[in-house]
Amino acid sequence: MAGDRILLSHGEGGKRTRDLIRKVIAKRFENPVLSPLLDSGLLGRLEGEIAFTTDGYVVTPAIFPGGDIGRLAVCGTLNDLAVCGARPVAISCSLILEEGFPVETLESILDSMKVAAQEGNVVVACGDTKVVEKGNADGIFITTAGIGVLHDGWRPAPEKVRPGDRVILSGTMGDHQAAILIARNRLEISANIESDVAPLSSMLLEVLAAFGGKVRFMRDPTRGGVGVSLNEMAESSRSRILLDEKRLPVAESVRGVCEILGFDPLYLANEGKALLIVDGKAADSIIGTLRGKRYGRDAAIIGEVTEGQPGVLMRTAVGGLRAVDYPVGDQLPRIC
């Protein structure tokens, strides 16, 4: 089907539908669960507490520096499971394709999903494909769901957060949204910025294996970035979080783009980073483990939990104190 485009007849259930599914989609994810192409993927018996998540991906452009909507969909689903302490078992994949979408581009996106799934050690167990008329979508939308099993009974425990705990960020802020911003608007900026989209399962599960009882709570700071995720964590744990602006890791290229365009990297989306609230006595050891991993090399302690009313504050670089609140509006819509 190389060089073809998606037709409405690809979604009508006939021969073209069968060919699209078998020759383009399913062959990339071949595994014993998917291959029978039943109405459901039969996973067998799972031992342990189950985690279940779902998400939709509508990013534009569909292919961007550092990744594409396919890698984004797989990694986003795996990371939602990982920050809840779950080892991923299987994901589903539903494609909404617009009439006229190039099959070659679809194949590239599916290849990217395959690589991400292999890296994340997860099977694509089931899926669905629909085609809509031209003008009724934006090329391709992807919806996923994921199932995982909790690691050794660990589960997020915001109620255990206490003063003296430390806040860890596993890497630099804002890479994903900055890359999307430049690609979408075709900005002539020389900065070499790529999305950070990556599967974090193995890294976070290794942290839990070594420090499980010392990790209170994890989140992945996607839409709204670190600023929004920390506010959500502060609400859930009913705690006050004090950040140190000097410790916030931001790539110089991203910092430069933010200064030019007036963005705050605290509120830019990430797709390959995790926030952890951990026992203060274990923080340095956890940082050491993260920095030994591919996706944790820039991990940093960015703040601490203190006494006081729930919320997020930041000690600024000049020694002042300011509130880090929820933003009003969106700096850039459709980033994931």
Summary of the structure (lengths in Angstrom):
residues: 336
radius of gyration: 20.7
end to end distance: 28.1
largest distance: 67.3
contacts: 1171
relative contact order: 0.17
helix: 37%
strand: 24%
